[in-house]
């Protein structure tokens, strides 16, 4: 097996195992604490540190990866996630809001160290041009998201079978395997000879800055109705935890599958001018504005009194396909715009913006649902989509 492919599969394998635990934790925390009587807003607050420390970690992690190597930052992220999982194996009486927020902070640090390392690592080992880079980054991102959906279902099942604490212990044991896999990666992967200055974590390149700004509102648009509002809404209309976990899992798996084959879909439909170079900013803007259609359709269906389950299911499927292609395009563009010696820092800066969008979306998901219901959460999502599209147009105006 070629060395580059072997390293790619190692990075992907670790990312897969990590993603299973990340998706499972999210579902376990939402469902367990709703079961304990927490309000939607209180549940959203449990994830605030997770998202906030993701912002900090991406900025610091990109700098760390440039100095010490992406293999080390991936190992560090995996080890921290194991620790965060073990923290949540304590009795329910210890699971105060502050304690869970602390564990979620560690999990957020771990997740974004792992993500930054995996995405930057793909850039380092894909040496056959932009076409290969687009395929590899789309596959690792799409397959990761599909497995996050499996993680949602796994979390719901483990909660029913093993309880909250038992589920966390099982996930920690699984992730030990992922840590051992990272030990086979070459030392110093992605490290640069000239040591990066600390101030270099903040990008000064216009393309990186505008793309990152669009990313904030793109992922805010997804999470503002998907993270807290949707699962709590489904439980409120009579769905049990198994069905909620399975439903969200199927959606994320489908979303990830579309994301993984996005290069093939876009090439077959002529969605970008040169299949050998991958999509550009115009494609990102077009797919972003298209997200307004399924959101508006869901609101119209709910207003017309149509069956809620079917209205949300069909609209969510349409939303997922468009968002998957959009996300794959974004993930490719950040690597395309980054020079080798700045990849980890640019990726770190970009995913700090991603975490900012998730933080904004997560908090507003709880607040908007508690005050305005699901329709209010979807309304916020449409507003964020509009902003993300306008920012993408600005990126396109730079000639990219």
Helices and strands as residue ranges (DSSP letters): H 3-35, H 40-45, H 48-68, H 70-87, G 92-94, H 97-125, H 130-182, G 198-201, H 206-225, I 226-230, H 231-236, H 241-260, H 262-268, H 281-303, H 308-336, G 340-342, H 343-397
